[in-house]
Amino acid sequence: MGQDTTTGKLEIAGFAPQAPSKCFDDDGRLKRRGTVWTASAHIITAVIGSGVLSLAWATAQLGWVAGPTVLFLFSFVTYYTSCLLAACYRCGDQVNGKRNYTYMEAVQNNLGGFQVKICGFIQYFNLVGVAIGYTIAASISAM
């Protein structure tokens, strides 16, 4: 990592800043065309698709005190982890640093080494668990 004397920007190894382009981001990939509306639609779809239908039942099983308490706790955990994920979007400089496009890239650039293998294991373990859960829920719903 060194500082470019002509622009004063930090340069990260393997990442050279480029001039602004109409079609490409600063890292050479095609510009993203998402808006606040499309992001909101994706968030709503993800939340409704997996949790909303079972949330009321699960909260009711816990009762009037523990249900809302756990709901608030999970909302805090979700907010905190989303803030951590947003902070890891770029490594190095938060404005001009290299973008991390996947969780694994973020872990590799911020933690490195053995933690990448642990993260990969947890991601695949979670994926298998969710697939099994959806399969069971779908078969019960089909009955």
C-alpha positions, 0 to 999 in steps of 0.5 A: 500500500502506498500513496500516489503523489499525483492524486494523493490517493492511497493505492492498494496492492493489485488495485490501481484507481481508474478514471471515472467511466460511464459504464464501469466502476472504479474497479473495472466491473460494470456499474451497478444500476440498483436504486433505493426502490430495487434494494427495498424490493429485494429486502422485502422479498427476502424478509417475507419469503422466509420469516414473516409467516412463521414469525407470528407463530413463534412469537406467540409461543414465547408469550407476551413478555419473552416474544417481543423481547426476543423480537427486539433482540433479533432486530438489534442483532440484525442491525448490528451485523448489517452495520458490520457488513457495510463497514466491510464492503471496502477494504483499506480506504472506505471510499477508494478501497477494493470492493469485497463482492462476497462474504468470503472476500470480506473475511479474506481481506479483513481477517485472512488465513484460517478464518476464511475456512471457518467462514466457508464451513459455517456458510455451507453448514447454514446452507444445508440446514436451511435447505433441509428446513425448507424441504421439511416445511414444504412437505408439511405444507403440501400435506 
